[in-house]
């Protein structure tokens, strides 16, 4: 049994509870079939939990009328097709009662006539619902919730799926109702924001192909919204995505340069600081092939710290950049230093990061703690490194995404650094999953 997170996300985006949705679906059935619907909140609950994976025909029609999406795109799974012989064998027998047949024909004729007449009526003013700032605010609240979930739990298939469902809902609002240009621009922005969150979730779990699809869609939507801030975010994600692919460092650098050159970066010191810190990280990662990039990374990192000091703390900024504070800047600085082989400097930055991180940023704390373990191991502090790495996997929360991959790397480097030692044996016994080779 698999929960239908897609339907759940669409309900959440539309502000619909189970009972409210059931009522609206019954209204759709009455309009479509001329008979009252009998959907209850129990039916909706069964759909959400996955107990019912394919609603009945009338229920599907009502759901599609409500959300403007097919049942499959709402997260339902149709049953496998049966053979033609089985379909004929299970078909309802044709009635032989003349009275019942007459009633059925009369009812069909009345319904068909009514539908035909309705189709000839001129469209009435206000027939399409008005889409306004209340719809936008509900989606903005949903986006804040997704950002908080990512900060706590990290990227996951569930986060990716929910974000895509919200993006689709934002676009559907454009189709089903009338709206001002301001509202339309904001809906495109939110569709891009949700797509960007799906992109980040795929990047965090190293699902490169899915991430590329999300990136292309999100950039298109950001163009429609006209938001330079959103383009900055997406190009920064694009740089990390490209850096995960073999031979992708040139593309990663170009994407990071593109993020740095946006109007938003030129006009907001905080965004400029983030873009410079991410560019420095990419340059440090690529410096072995081009030594000059190491010096450029240090210059850009200094620029990131200077821009951060200039940033005005009370400026209105998008929700997605709320993670970027002095703790995160220290963490990004540590990544630059460790990629340049300056492990003592990296460790100092990491201790400052872990001392400043906000409590709710659990995903980042796990990631930077795993990074600290690797840095300590590379300085020959095997026992301390094992203790640090152990604190990540014994904290009651399973590591995911990049953190899980960092711990897998730690296990491999520990085996190489201290082969046959009790530390390696103890790590493999206590944390066998984190010792596996992962790509």
Secondary structure, 3 states (H helix, E strand, C coil): CCCCHHHHHHHHHHCCCHHHHHHHHHHHHHHHHCCCCCCCHHHHHHHHHCCCCCCCHHHHHHHHHHHCCCCHHHCCCCCCCCCHHHHHHHCCCCCCCHHHHHHHHHHHHHHHHHHHHHHHCCCCCCCCEECCHHHHHHHHHHHHHHHHHHHHHCCCHHHHHHHHHHHHHHHHHHHHEECCHHHHHHHHHHHHHHHHHHHHHHHHCCCHHHHHHHHHHHHHHHHHHCCHHHHHHHHHHHHHHHHCCCCCHHHHHHHHHHHHCCHHHHHCHHHHHHHHHHHHHHHHHHCCCCCHHHHHHHHHHHHHHHHHHHCCCCCCCCHHHHHCCHHHHHHHHHHHHHHCCCHHHHHHHHHHHHHHCCCCCHHHHHHHHHHHHHHHHHCCCHHHHHHHHHHHHCCCCCCCHHHHHHHHHHHHHHHHHCCCCHHHHHHHHHCCHHHCCCC
